[in-house]
Amino acid sequence: MSDLALSDINANLLVALDVLLTEASVSRAADRCGVTASAMSHSLRQLRELFDDDLLIRTRHGMRL
């Protein structure tokens, strides 16, 4: 992300990141943001690519950082 300026990031992705990290659940984050789980999953995929980090991974106990 070193070559990426904050102005290059879609602000909606930052909102999604905040909610995903708070909820640790794609479906709950989607509900909170008023989007489908599929749309939130797509946002998570974009965030993973943007930050080159898994951010959240699914475990048998749910999503973990």
N, C-alpha and C positions, 0 to 999 in steps of 0.2 A: 504494500500500500504506500510505499515511500514516494512514488511518482504521482500519486493521486491526491488531488486537492479536495478539500471538503465540498467545494462548489460542484465537484464532479459527481457527488453522491446524491442519489435520489432521496430526498427527505423522508419519503414514505418508508424507505428501507430502514432508516434510523428509528422510526416509530415502531416498525415491526420488530426490529432487534430488541428494543427496550421491552416490548410486551412479551416476546419469546423468552427472553432471559428471566423476566419476572414470573411468567406462568410455567415455564419449562414444559410446555405442551403446545403442539401445533394447533390442535383443535380448540383449546381454551383461548389461545392467543387470537385465533381466527374469530371466535365468538366475540371477544372483547373489541376487536377492530372492525367488526361488521363485515368480514369477508369470508369466503369459503375456505375450508381447510386446504383445498387444492391451491388456492391463491397464496395462502400463508406458507405452504410448503415451497411454492415457487419463490417466494421472497427469501425463505431460508436458504434455498439453493443459490440464489443470487448473492446473498450475504456471505455464504461460505466461499464463493468464488472471489468476491471482492476482498475479503480479508485473508484468503488462503488459509482458512482455519475451519475445522468442523463446527465450532461454536457449541452446538448441542448434539449429543449422540444418543440414540435410542439404546436403552439397556432393559434388562428384564424388570427393573424397578422404575421405569419411565425415562424421561429425557434427563440427561446429566450434562453439566458443563464440561 
